[in-house]
């Protein structure tokens, strides 16, 4: 951020003190403390809801029970809930209040396939379950709802004027749910968005995300007996393998920051039957959205070449596409102050024992479990990061800030059975409350000090430049069956 912006942000502290006198005779400090006490008093209730969603473990666009639970929680508290927005049955927007400023909070709740796990410190899949919350979205959605409810109470009691919106965002894991919500204009009237994500440490997000395009490539061949009449067959699996080979050769000739992943989702049913259908699911990522588009086009060329060479036919379905994350230092500084005020997570002796036992399964040098108790300093030099998120598209629509809190034992990677296990314990739900409290305090600051929103908007416009947002997934409808 430029020096002048830092000076303006410092001056905003004075506006906060002025706002204190305008808040029903109560100081801003007292309002924040009351909010923290109220949200903590509901810990048992929010823990129960989070663990219920952990049990549901519903994958993207199939989060019927999870979404309904969060919707009911909000409607019971007086929010007006609009369900099925942006053509997605499990998406919703819950609104309370009127007028400006309009603050949005993002809530996620989808699980990941293939990662069902008991809440124990050893690998122990749950029989009969097909998914698990290996990215902690059961905590994500619940904390966001909790923060939204406490903000609603402050508006209801006339401490602040404005509107709070909680966005129920399905299918972050590959389904790009928020992209459709942005495309539908659901963020057009919002002044700032706050979000968070489970992690193994406490920090404000000053790391961007990789832009991402994904698609399922489908090949259609001719079946025949693999031994008696192989000459009559045309193998769709051969086409998939040929495509994969060409893409793997292409890795040497793309920018080194590129990430390309694939899984063969259908390769035939029996070795003695030449498969007449095969499918491969691809992700293409890079820090720059323009590069993602160009590399994805090369992947399509490889698919076409594979079809030509194997005399099969090919089509593909775009599944998702997300932007990089547009960071906002103005909002990040506000969130950092509040995260430091809330502090980290303190483990009981029993939780420390669980943590140490789980760390033994990670197979490498891991940080001290005490990492959970501290807050990392604000990162001053942003980098591209290693993952992708549809929050990126939100960040190109409205100034956005995110935090990460320690809901997993130090060293635990996302998308692992260890993350699922932690999320089913109070290690997870304690970290969830750190996030809920920090988002609450950050929203309070934005309601109390309109100048912060103006500064964030100015930075947003500068960082976005003349770029005109366009969804990377084009005009396709939501891929509601992408997990089938």
Secondary structure, DSSP 8 states (H G I E B T S, - for coil): --HHHHHHHHHHHHHHHHHHHTSTT--HHHHHHHHHHHHHHTHHHHHHHHHHHHHH--BTT--HHHHHHHHHHHHHTT-EEEESGGG-TT-EEEEEEESS-EEEEEEE--BEET----SSSS----TT--EE-TT-HHHHHHHHHHHHHHHHHHHHTTSS-EEEEEEEE--TTTS-HHHHHHHTTTTTT-SEEEEEEEESS-EE--B---EEEEEEEEEE-B--BTTT-GGG-B-HHHHHHHHHHHHHHHGGGS-TT-EEEEEEEE--S-TTB--SEEEEEEEEEESSHHHHHHHHHHHHHHHHHHHHHHT-EEEEEEEEEE------HHHHHHHHHHHHHH------HHHHHHHHHHHTTS-S----GGGGGS-----SS-B--S---THHHHHTTS-EEEEEEE-S-TT--SSSHHHHHHHTSHHHHHHHHHHHHHHHHHHHHHHH-HHHHHHHHHHHHHHHTT-----TTTT----TTTT-
